[in-house]
Amino acid sequence: MISKIIQNYSFLGFLFVNFISNAQIIKQQFFNIPAIGNNGGQHALGWYWDKEHSGIQFYVSGHQNGQLWSVGKNQYKNFKEGHEAKKGGGKLLDNILVANAYESHIFLNVWELKLDKDLQTKGEKQYTFRRSGITSDTVLHFAKFGNIVSLDSRGSDGKIERREETTNLNLTEFNKLFSNVPDIGDTLGVYRDVNQKGEGSIGLKNISPWLTSTAAIYKYDSSKGFLTEKIKDFIVNFKDIEALKNATYVDDSFNYIDKNFMHAWFIYDAQEKKDRRKYKLVTFNAAGKVIASSDHVNETSKRPIVLNFPVYTNKLEAAGLVSVFGHDGDAPKELEGKDVTVFDIVYTDIKGNVLWKATFTHGDEKKYKNVVTPLRVFAEGDKLIFLNYKMESLFKISYEMFSIDNKGNKQILIDPTTKEGFTGSESAFDYLQSVDITEQDGNAIWLIKFKEEKKEVGKSPITGMSQYAKVYKQLFISMLGSDYKVGLKKQFLLKETEQKPNITLLSKENNTLKYLIWSEGDYYLLTLNKEKGADLQLIKSDLLKGATPDIYFSFMPLQKVLNDADNKTAYLIHEFYSVVNLEKRLNKILVTKLAY
């Protein structure tokens, strides 16, 4: 039986005051992990609710060096009968033959721990898997260390038995046994983009843009264990597409909301290098086949400003994509437009079909280049509402809000001169751009963002130049009302980490949202309420000392929080490793039961 240490806590350390509601640690318990891996260490494989959502299942994986002798059932029977009839010298020779029949084999061990919701142990079991395909006609003999010199070793039909609490199966049975663990060979995620690829030994000849697909594959390696491998697939060369023979891909124009409809802009039939009068919007399917395209021809050259920017409804549903083109000051004089404040807008649905096109004016003759920098765009009937950063110069950047309808009519909703929305040192970029979480609550939209910053970590020994690392230490919260205006905003300081914090929604009821945030061993409870505002609580425990900063099974992040929404409790996990013979081994875990 595994050893346990139980400690209950009623005291918490707080980071901020005036909380809407507090989280409380109601139980913490350690669980020691048996040694199941002597080849590559041992790592957490995952933890999950059982099918009834009444208990927790936790898994650890590791490799065991061993030796295996597999022999046909009839062959083994005849060999054993002959062996018993022999005398001392003959039996000794048989034992030598058997010893030489054993082959080195790396076994996969999986240890399973079952807990109830009060963190009491319901059971534990170890499973041993082998790589080779074994049928019921085969008898296996297993040796953990060295050869077993005996015909009466632990062999049985179709499985290996080492001790009563161990179940042994072929590796092909792994997915059937652990239904919650990702299937071996699963594709965990696919990211599509455009990348340059060339020919030749170093890839510098005939460089051209390709539609690429990068997949994260979950797999099992007999010497490394469970891991993810990124596989990049070059799907199609844009230059090989007949409709794009005379077209040039516009950098940073590729985007998609639905992976079955990927969009990119191209310039075609250019009379010279700086001729940007003719644009083509092309939509591809997942296989890289062109399924839609539309031409957009102008009398003068146009500079791409915003390309395929995502548009959402007030329900946070994907509505389409918007692109904006403006005055091209780099064009030859004969192709350059005269009115620098005129912008063209193209609005499409998520499939790439053009919903409407229009022309509008913005900025003035001196300040026009960067006056359209959308942070968020929402669709409202036949209008698009821009939450926009107006960059008139390096020293004059302001927040504004305006709408454009399908006729090109512009309406200023927030004038940048009024300072409405953001004042002083506040930056709309921090609150509105590239947020991590968007969540609707009634007629309000919450935006949550962990700000990425750079921190100097030293000097390069070669160049002497400063070297930087990404760090996260600020959390920005904002709430948009039904009119999309910022009605609430708040900034919190977090413990500085190099890993981007994770966040999960625990509950959403009574106009209150509760999130659990964690990064490098620290946990926070974030509470959002339209009337009372936003508050953050740091969850402290002295037992966390010595835990690893992040939780992994092999080389993949582990699901860290198990939420029991019905009982308003969440379960957190911390891992404690040691290093033995340069191998990282999971020694114990700490499970924390949290009431919120």
C-alpha positions as CSV (number, residue, x, y, z in Angstrom):
1,M,0.0,0.0,0.0
2,I,1.3,3.4,-0.9
3,S,2.2,5.8,1.9
4,K,0.2,8.9,2.5
5,I,0.5,12.2,4.3
6,I,-2.7,14.1,5.0
7,Q,-2.9,17.7,6.0
8,N,-6.0,19.9,6.1
9,Y,-5.8,23.6,5.8
10,S,-8.1,26.4,6.8
11,F,-5.5,29.2,6.4
12,L,-4.7,30.8,3.0
13,G,-2.3,33.5,2.0
14,F,-3.9,36.3,0.0
15,L,-2.4,38.4,-2.7
16,F,-5.1,41.1,-2.8
17,V,-7.9,42.2,-0.5
18,N,-11.6,42.8,-0.9
19,F,-12.4,39.5,-2.6
20,I,-15.8,38.6,-3.9
21,S,-15.4,35.0,-2.7
22,N,-12.5,33.0,-1.4
23,A,-11.1,29.6,-2.3
24,Q,-10.2,27.3,0.5
25,I,-7.9,24.3,0.6
26,I,-9.9,21.6,2.4
27,K,-7.5,18.7,2.0
28,Q,-4.0,17.8,0.7
29,Q,-2.5,14.4,0.4
30,F,0.8,12.9,-0.8
31,F,1.0,9.6,-2.7
32,N,4.3,7.8,-3.2
33,I,5.0,6.3,-6.6
34,P,6.6,2.8,-6.8
35,A,9.7,2.4,-8.9
36,I,8.5,1.1,-12.3
37,G,11.1,2.5,-14.7
38,N,14.8,1.8,-14.9
39,N,15.3,2.9,-18.5
40,G,14.5,6.6,-19.2
41,G,13.0,7.3,-15.8
42,Q,9.3,7.4,-15.0
43,H,6.7,10.1,-15.6
44,A,3.1,10.9,-15.1
45,L,0.9,9.7,-17.9
46,G,-2.2,11.7,-16.9
47,W,-5.1,11.9,-14.5
48,Y,-8.8,11.8,-15.3
49,W,-12.3,11.4,-13.9
50,D,-13.6,7.9,-14.1
51,K,-16.6,7.2,-16.3
52,E,-19.1,7.9,-13.4
53,H,-17.3,11.1,-12.5
54,S,-17.1,9.7,-8.9
55,G,-13.4,9.2,-8.6
56,I,-10.0,10.0,-10.0
57,Q,-7.6,7.8,-12.0
58,F,-3.9,8.7,-12.1
59,Y,-1.3,7.0,-14.3
60,V,2.5,6.8,-14.3
61,S,4.6,5.2,-17.1
62,G,8.1,3.9,-17.2
63,H,10.3,1.4,-18.9
64,Q,11.8,-1.8,-17.5
65,N,14.8,-3.6,-19.0
66,G,14.1,-7.3,-19.1
67,Q,14.5,-10.4,-21.2
68,L,11.9,-12.4,-23.0
69,W,11.6,-16.0,-24.3
70,S,8.6,-16.7,-26.5
71,V,7.9,-20.2,-27.7
72,G,5.0,-22.1,-29.3
73,K,2.7,-24.0,-26.9
74,N,3.3,-27.4,-28.5
75,Q,7.0,-26.8,-28.9
76,Y,7.3,-25.9,-25.3
77,K,5.2,-28.9,-24.2
78,N,7.4,-31.3,-26.1
79,F,10.6,-29.6,-25.0
80,K,9.6,-29.8,-21.4
81,E,8.5,-33.5,-21.6
82,G,11.9,-34.3,-23.2
83,H,13.7,-32.3,-20.5
84,E,12.1,-34.2,-17.7
85,A,13.1,-37.5,-19.2
86,K,16.8,-36.5,-19.3
87,K,19.4,-36.9,-16.6
88,G,21.7,-34.4,-15.0
89,G,24.0,-33.7,-18.0
90,G,21.1,-33.4,-20.5
91,K,19.1,-31.2,-18.2
92,L,22.0,-28.9,-17.7
93,L,22.4,-28.6,-21.5
94,D,18.7,-27.8,-21.9
95,N,19.0,-25.1,-19.3
96,I,21.9,-23.5,-21.2
97,L,19.8,-23.6,-24.4
98,V,16.9,-21.9,-22.6
99,A,19.2,-19.3,-21.2
100,N,20.5,-18.5,-24.6
101,A,16.9,-18.3,-26.0
102,Y,16.1,-15.2,-23.9
103,E,16.4,-11.9,-25.8
104,S,16.6,-8.4,-24.4
105,H,13.3,-6.6,-24.3
106,I,12.2,-3.2,-23.1
107,F,8.8,-3.4,-21.3
108,L,6.4,-0.6,-20.7
109,N,5.1,-0.4,-17.2
110,V,2.0,1.6,-16.3
111,W,0.9,2.2,-12.7
112,E,-2.7,3.0,-12.0
113,L,-3.9,4.8,-8.8
114,K,-7.7,5.1,-8.1
115,L,-9.0,7.7,-5.6
116,D,-12.4,8.8,-4.4
117,K,-13.4,12.4,-4.2
118,D,-12.2,12.5,-0.6
119,L,-8.7,11.4,-1.8
120,Q,-9.0,7.9,-0.3
121,T,-7.3,5.2,-2.2
122,K,-9.8,2.9,-4.0
123,G,-7.1,0.7,-5.6
124,E,-3.8,0.5,-7.4
125,K,-2.5,-1.8,-10.1
126,Q,0.6,-2.2,-12.3
127,Y,0.4,-3.2,-16.0
128,T,3.2,-4.4,-18.1
129,F,3.2,-4.1,-21.9
130,R,5.4,-5.7,-24.6
131,R,6.0,-4.6,-28.1
132,S,5.9,-7.9,-29.9
133,G,2.7,-9.4,-31.2
134,I,1.9,-12.5,-29.1
135,T,-1.0,-14.9,-29.8
136,S,-2.7,-17.3,-27.5
137,D,-0.6,-20.1,-29.0
138,T,2.6,-18.5,-27.5
139,V,4.0,-19.1,-24.1
140,L,6.1,-16.2,-22.7
141,H,8.9,-16.4,-20.1
142,F,10.0,-13.1,-18.6
143,A,13.2,-12.3,-16.7
144,K,13.5,-9.0,-14.9
145,F,17.3,-9.2,-14.4
146,G,19.4,-11.9,-16.0
147,N,18.2,-15.1,-17.5
148,I,15.9,-17.6,-15.9
149,V,17.6,-21.0,-16.1
150,S,14.6,-23.2,-15.6
151,L,11.8,-24.6,-17.7
152,D,9.4,-24.1,-14.8
153,S,9.8,-20.3,-15.1
154,R,6.8,-17.9,-14.9
155,G,5.3,-18.7,-18.3
156,S,1.6,-18.8,-19.2
157,D,-0.6,-18.6,-22.3
158,G,-0.5,-15.2,-24.0
159,K,0.6,-13.1,-21.0
160,I,3.4,-12.6,-18.5
161,E,2.8,-12.9,-14.8
162,R,5.2,-11.4,-12.3
163,R,3.0,-10.9,-9.3
164,E,-0.7,-11.0,-8.5
165,E,-1.4,-7.3,-8.8
166,T,0.3,-7.0,-12.2
167,T,-1.7,-7.3,-15.4
168,N,0.4,-7.8,-18.6
169,L,-0.8,-7.1,-22.1
170,N,0.4,-6.5,-25.6
171,L,1.1,-2.8,-26.4
172,T,-1.7,-2.9,-28.9
173,E,-4.1,-3.3,-25.9
174,F,-2.9,0.0,-24.4
175,N,-5.6,2.2,-25.9
176,K,-8.4,-0.2,-25.1
177,L,-7.3,-0.3,-21.4
178,F,-6.8,3.4,-20.8
179,S,-9.7,5.1,-22.6
180,N,-8.9,8.5,-21.2
181,V,-5.3,8.6,-22.2
182,P,-4.8,9.8,-25.8
183,D,-4.6,7.0,-28.3
184,I,-1.1,6.2,-29.4
185,G,-0.8,7.8,-32.8
186,D,-3.4,10.4,-32.1
187,T,-3.1,13.8,-33.8
188,L,-3.4,16.2,-30.9
189,G,-3.5,19.4,-33.0
190,V,-2.9,20.8,-36.4
191,Y,-1.6,24.3,-37.2
192,R,-1.7,25.6,-40.8
193,D,0.4,28.4,-42.1
194,V,2.4,29.6,-45.1
195,N,6.1,28.9,-45.2
196,Q,8.9,29.4,-47.7
197,K,10.5,26.3,-49.2
198,G,13.4,26.1,-51.7
199,E,15.1,23.4,-53.7
200,G,18.7,22.2,-53.7
201,S,20.9,20.7,-51.0
202,I,20.5,23.7,-48.8
203,G,17.0,24.8,-50.0
204,L,18.0,28.2,-51.4
205,K,17.0,27.6,-55.1
206,N,13.6,28.5,-56.4
207,I,12.2,29.6,-53.0
208,S,8.4,29.8,-53.1
209,P,5.5,30.0,-50.6
210,W,3.8,26.7,-49.6
211,L,0.6,26.0,-47.7
212,T,1.9,23.9,-44.8
213,S,0.3,21.8,-42.1
214,T,2.1,21.2,-38.8
215,A,0.7,18.4,-36.7
216,A,1.5,17.4,-33.1
217,I,1.5,13.6,-33.1
218,Y,1.2,11.6,-29.9
219,K,3.3,8.5,-30.0
220,Y,5.1,5.8,-28.0
221,D,8.8,5.3,-28.5
222,S,10.2,2.1,-27.0
223,S,13.3,3.9,-25.6
224,K,11.9,7.4,-24.9
225,G,8.4,6.6,-23.7
226,F,5.3,8.7,-24.6
227,L,6.1,11.9,-26.5
228,T,4.8,14.4,-29.1
229,E,6.5,14.9,-32.4
230,K,5.8,17.8,-34.7
231,I,5.5,16.8,-38.3
232,K,5.4,19.5,-41.0
233,D,3.7,18.7,-44.2
234,F,4.1,20.9,-47.3
235,I,0.7,20.6,-48.8
236,V,0.9,22.7,-52.0
237,N,3.2,25.1,-53.7
238,F,1.2,28.3,-54.6
239,K,3.3,28.6,-57.8
240,D,2.1,25.2,-58.9
241,I,-1.6,26.3,-58.9
242,E,-2.6,27.3,-62.4
243,A,-4.8,30.2,-61.2
244,L,-1.8,31.7,-59.3
245,K,0.9,31.3,-62.0
246,N,1.3,35.1,-62.3
247,A,0.4,35.9,-58.7
248,T,2.6,36.7,-55.7
249,Y,1.6,35.8,-52.2
250,V,1.1,38.8,-49.9
251,D,3.0,38.2,-46.7
252,D,1.1,37.8,-43.4
253,S,-2.2,37.6,-45.3
254,F,-3.0,33.9,-44.5
255,N,-5.6,33.3,-41.8
256,Y,-8.6,31.1,-41.1
257,I,-11.4,30.7,-38.5
258,D,-12.5,27.3,-39.8
259,K,-9.7,25.0,-40.8
260,N,-11.8,23.9,-43.8
261,F,-11.7,27.4,-45.3
262,M,-8.2,29.0,-45.3
263,H,-7.7,32.4,-46.9
264,A,-4.8,34.3,-48.4
265,W,-4.3,37.4,-50.6
266,F,-2.3,37.5,-53.8
267,I,-1.2,40.3,-56.1
268,Y,-1.5,39.3,-59.8
269,D,-0.6,40.7,-63.2
270,A,1.8,43.3,-61.7
271,Q,3.4,45.4,-64.4
272,E,6.3,46.1,-62.2
273,K,7.6,45.1,-58.7
274,K,5.7,47.9,-56.9
275,D,2.5,47.6,-58.8
276,R,-0.3,46.6,-56.3
277,R,-3.4,47.4,-58.2
278,K,-4.8,43.9,-58.7
279,Y,-5.5,41.6,-55.7
280,K,-7.0,38.1,-55.6
281,L,-8.5,36.6,-52.4
282,V,-8.2,32.8,-52.5
283,T,-9.8,30.3,-50.3
284,F,-8.3,26.8,-49.9
285,N,-9.7,23.7,-48.3
286,A,-7.7,21.5,-45.9
287,A,-6.1,19.6,-48.8
288,G,-4.8,22.8,-50.4
289,K,-7.3,22.9,-53.2
290,V,-8.7,26.3,-54.3
291,I,-12.4,26.3,-53.6
292,A,-13.1,30.0,-54.0
293,S,-11.5,33.2,-55.3
294,S,-12.4,36.8,-56.0
295,D,-10.6,39.6,-57.8
296,H,-10.3,43.1,-56.4
297,V,-9.0,45.6,-59.0
298,N,-8.2,49.2,-58.3
299,E,-7.3,52.1,-60.6
300,T,-4.4,53.0,-58.3
301,S,-1.9,50.9,-56.2
302,K,-3.2,50.0,-52.8
303,R,-1.1,49.1,-49.7
304,P,-2.4,46.2,-47.6
305,I,-3.1,47.3,-44.0
306,V,-5.3,44.7,-42.4
307,L,-5.6,41.3,-44.0
308,N,-8.2,38.6,-43.1
309,F,-8.7,40.0,-39.6
310,P,-11.3,37.9,-37.7
311,V,-14.8,39.3,-37.1
312,Y,-17.1,38.1,-34.3
313,T,-20.8,38.7,-33.3
314,N,-21.9,39.9,-29.9
315,K,-22.3,36.2,-29.0
316,L,-18.6,35.6,-29.8
317,E,-19.6,33.5,-32.8
318,A,-17.3,33.7,-35.9
319,A,-18.9,36.1,-38.4
320,G,-16.1,36.4,-41.1
321,L,-12.9,38.2,-41.9
322,V,-12.2,41.8,-42.9
323,S,-9.4,43.3,-44.9
324,V,-8.4,47.0,-45.4
325,F,-6.3,48.6,-48.1
326,G,-5.0,52.2,-48.1
327,H,-2.8,54.7,-49.9
328,D,0.4,53.2,-51.3
329,G,3.1,55.8,-50.9
330,D,5.8,53.4,-52.3
331,A,4.0,53.0,-55.7
332,P,5.4,54.6,-58.9
333,K,4.0,58.1,-59.3
334,E,1.7,57.1,-62.2
335,L,0.1,54.4,-60.0
336,E,-0.1,56.3,-56.8
337,G,-3.5,57.6,-55.7
338,K,-4.1,61.2,-54.8
339,D,-6.3,61.0,-51.8
340,V,-4.3,59.5,-48.9
341,T,-7.3,59.3,-46.5
342,V,-9.3,56.8,-48.7
343,F,-9.4,53.2,-47.6
344,D,-11.0,50.2,-49.2
345,I,-12.6,47.5,-47.0
346,V,-13.5,43.9,-48.0
347,Y,-15.7,41.9,-45.7
348,T,-16.1,38.1,-46.3
349,D,-17.8,35.3,-44.5
350,I,-15.7,32.4,-43.0
351,K,-15.9,30.6,-46.3
352,G,-14.3,33.5,-48.2
353,N,-17.5,34.7,-49.9
354,V,-17.5,38.5,-50.3
355,L,-20.4,39.9,-48.2
356,W,-19.7,43.5,-49.1
357,K,-17.0,46.0,-50.2
358,A,-16.9,49.7,-49.5
359,T,-14.7,52.8,-49.4
360,F,-14.3,55.1,-46.4
361,T,-12.1,57.9,-45.3
362,H,-10.0,58.1,-42.1
363,G,-7.1,60.3,-40.8
364,D,-5.8,63.3,-42.6
365,E,-3.3,64.2,-45.3
366,K,-0.4,64.2,-42.8
367,K,-1.4,61.3,-40.6
368,Y,-2.8,58.4,-42.5
369,K,-0.4,55.4,-42.6
370,N,-1.2,53.7,-39.3
371,V,-4.6,55.2,-38.3
372,V,-6.4,51.8,-38.9
373,T,-5.0,49.3,-36.4
374,P,-8.0,47.2,-35.3
375,L,-7.7,45.5,-31.9
376,R,-11.2,43.8,-32.1
377,V,-13.8,43.9,-34.8
378,F,-17.5,43.0,-34.3
379,A,-20.4,42.5,-36.8
380,E,-23.6,44.3,-36.0
381,G,-26.2,44.0,-38.8
382,D,-24.7,45.6,-42.0
383,K,-22.0,47.4,-39.9
384,L,-18.6,46.5,-38.7
385,I,-17.5,48.0,-35.4
386,F,-13.8,48.7,-35.0
387,L,-12.1,48.9,-31.6
388,N,-9.2,50.7,-33.1
389,Y,-5.7,52.0,-32.1
390,K,-5.1,55.3,-34.0
391,M,-1.3,55.7,-34.4
392,E,-0.7,59.2,-35.7
393,S,2.9,59.2,-34.7
394,L,5.3,57.5,-32.3
395,F,4.3,60.0,-29.7
396,K,0.6,60.2,-30.4
397,I,-1.3,57.0,-30.1
398,S,-4.9,57.0,-29.0
399,Y,-7.9,54.6,-28.7
400,E,-11.0,55.1,-30.7
401,M,-14.1,53.2,-31.8
402,F,-16.0,53.6,-35.1
403,S,-18.3,51.7,-37.3
404,I,-18.4,51.3,-41.1
405,D,-21.5,50.1,-42.9
406,N,-21.8,48.3,-46.3
407,K,-22.1,51.7,-48.0
408,G,-18.8,53.0,-46.5
409,N,-20.5,55.4,-44.1
410,K,-18.4,55.9,-41.0
411,Q,-19.7,56.8,-37.5
412,I,-17.3,57.7,-34.7
413,L,-18.5,56.0,-31.5
414,I,-15.6,57.0,-29.3
415,D,-13.6,60.0,-30.3
416,P,-9.8,59.6,-29.5
417,T,-9.7,63.2,-28.2
418,T,-12.2,62.4,-25.5
419,K,-9.9,59.9,-23.8
420,E,-12.9,57.7,-23.2
421,G,-12.0,54.1,-22.4
422,F,-8.3,54.4,-21.7
423,T,-6.5,57.2,-19.9
424,G,-3.0,58.0,-18.6
425,S,-0.5,55.2,-19.0
426,E,-3.2,52.6,-19.8
427,S,-2.8,50.9,-23.2
428,A,-5.7,49.5,-25.2
429,F,-3.1,47.0,-26.6
430,D,-2.7,45.5,-23.2
431,Y,-6.4,44.9,-22.6
432,L,-7.9,44.2,-26.1
433,Q,-5.3,42.8,-28.5
434,S,-4.4,39.1,-28.7
435,V,-6.3,38.2,-25.6
436,D,-6.2,34.7,-24.2
437,I,-9.8,34.3,-23.1
438,T,-13.0,35.8,-24.4
439,E,-16.2,34.8,-22.5
440,Q,-19.7,36.1,-22.9
441,D,-21.8,36.6,-19.8
442,G,-25.3,37.9,-20.7
443,N,-24.8,41.1,-22.6
444,A,-21.2,41.5,-21.5
445,I,-18.0,40.2,-23.0
446,W,-15.0,39.5,-20.7
447,L,-11.5,39.7,-22.1
448,I,-8.5,38.1,-20.2
449,K,-4.9,38.5,-21.2
450,F,-1.5,37.5,-19.9
451,K,0.9,40.0,-21.1
452,E,4.1,38.8,-22.7
453,E,7.2,40.8,-21.8
454,K,10.9,40.6,-22.5
455,K,13.5,40.4,-19.7
456,E,17.3,40.6,-20.1
457,V,18.9,37.4,-18.8
458,G,22.5,38.1,-19.7
459,K,25.0,38.8,-22.5
460,S,26.0,36.6,-25.4
461,P,29.5,35.2,-24.9
462,I,30.2,35.6,-28.6
463,T,28.6,39.0,-29.6
464,G,28.3,40.6,-26.1
465,M,24.8,41.6,-27.0
466,S,22.0,41.4,-24.5
467,Q,19.9,38.2,-24.4
468,Y,16.3,38.2,-23.5
469,A,13.7,35.7,-22.3
470,K,9.9,35.9,-22.4
471,V,8.3,36.5,-19.0
472,Y,4.8,36.9,-17.8
473,K,3.9,38.9,-14.7
474,Q,0.8,41.0,-15.6
475,L,-2.8,40.0,-16.0
476,F,-5.2,42.3,-17.7
477,I,-9.0,42.1,-17.4
478,S,-11.5,44.1,-19.3
479,M,-15.3,43.9,-19.9
480,L,-17.2,45.2,-22.9
481,G,-20.8,46.2,-22.6
482,S,-23.6,45.6,-25.1
483,D,-22.3,48.6,-27.0
484,Y,-18.8,47.2,-27.1
485,K,-17.5,50.0,-25.0
486,V,-15.0,49.1,-22.2
487,G,-17.0,49.3,-19.0
488,L,-14.5,47.7,-16.6
489,K,-10.8,47.1,-16.7
490,K,-8.3,45.9,-14.1
491,Q,-4.7,45.0,-13.9
492,F,-3.1,42.4,-11.6
493,L,0.5,41.5,-10.8
494,L,1.4,37.8,-10.9
495,K,4.6,36.1,-9.8
496,E,7.0,36.4,-12.7
497,T,7.3,33.2,-14.7
498,E,8.9,32.3,-18.0
499,Q,6.0,30.0,-18.8
500,K,2.7,31.4,-20.0
501,P,0.1,30.9,-17.3
502,N,-2.8,28.4,-17.9
503,I,-6.4,29.2,-17.2
504,T,-9.6,27.1,-16.9
505,L,-13.2,28.1,-16.2
506,L,-14.5,26.6,-13.0
507,S,-18.0,28.0,-12.9
508,K,-20.3,30.5,-14.6
509,E,-23.5,31.3,-12.7
510,N,-25.3,34.2,-11.0
511,N,-23.5,36.8,-13.2
512,T,-20.2,35.5,-11.7
513,L,-17.3,33.7,-13.5
514,K,-14.6,31.9,-11.6
515,Y,-11.3,30.8,-13.2
516,L,-8.4,28.9,-11.9
517,I,-5.0,30.2,-13.1
518,W,-1.8,28.4,-12.6
519,S,1.8,28.7,-13.7
520,E,5.0,27.1,-12.4
521,G,3.4,25.7,-9.3
522,D,1.4,28.8,-8.3
523,Y,-2.4,28.8,-8.3
524,Y,-4.8,31.8,-8.3
525,L,-8.6,32.1,-8.2
526,L,-9.9,34.8,-10.5
527,T,-13.5,36.0,-9.9
528,L,-15.3,38.2,-12.4
529,N,-18.6,39.9,-11.6
530,K,-20.3,42.6,-13.8
531,E,-21.4,44.5,-10.7
532,K,-18.6,44.0,-8.3
533,G,-15.6,43.8,-10.7
534,A,-12.6,41.5,-10.9
535,D,-10.5,40.1,-8.0
536,L,-7.6,37.7,-7.8
537,Q,-6.6,35.4,-4.9
538,L,-3.3,33.6,-4.5
539,I,-3.7,30.0,-3.2
540,K,-0.8,29.2,-0.9
541,S,0.5,26.0,0.7
542,D,3.7,25.2,2.4
543,L,3.6,21.7,1.1
544,L,4.3,22.9,-2.5
545,K,8.0,23.4,-1.7
546,G,10.2,21.2,-3.8
547,A,7.5,20.5,-6.4
548,T,8.4,20.8,-10.1
549,P,7.3,24.1,-11.7
550,D,5.2,22.4,-14.3
551,I,3.4,19.1,-14.7
552,Y,4.2,16.7,-17.5
553,F,3.5,13.2,-18.7
554,S,6.6,12.4,-20.7
555,F,7.0,15.4,-23.0
556,M,3.4,16.7,-22.9
557,P,1.7,19.0,-20.4
558,L,-0.7,17.2,-18.1
559,Q,-4.3,18.2,-17.5
560,K,-3.7,19.9,-14.2
561,V,-7.1,20.7,-12.9
562,L,-10.0,18.3,-12.4
563,N,-13.2,20.3,-11.7
564,D,-16.2,19.1,-9.8
565,A,-18.6,21.9,-10.7
566,D,-21.6,20.3,-9.0
567,N,-19.8,20.3,-5.6
568,K,-17.8,23.5,-6.3
569,T,-14.5,21.8,-5.7
570,A,-11.4,21.4,-7.9
571,Y,-8.5,19.1,-7.6
572,L,-4.9,20.3,-8.2
573,I,-1.8,18.2,-8.7
574,H,2.0,18.8,-8.0
575,E,4.8,16.4,-8.9
576,F,8.0,15.7,-7.0
577,Y,10.9,14.2,-9.0
578,S,14.4,12.9,-8.2
579,V,17.3,12.2,-10.5
580,V,18.8,8.7,-10.4
581,N,21.6,7.8,-12.8
582,L,20.8,10.9,-14.8
583,E,17.2,9.7,-15.2
584,K,14.2,11.8,-14.0
585,R,11.9,9.7,-11.8
586,L,8.6,10.7,-10.4
587,N,8.7,9.9,-6.7
588,K,5.4,11.3,-5.3
589,I,2.5,13.5,-6.1
590,L,0.6,16.0,-4.0
591,V,-3.2,16.2,-4.7
592,T,-5.0,19.3,-3.3
593,K,-8.7,19.5,-2.9
594,L,-9.9,23.1,-3.3
595,A,-13.4,24.5,-2.5
596,Y,-14.3,27.6,-4.4
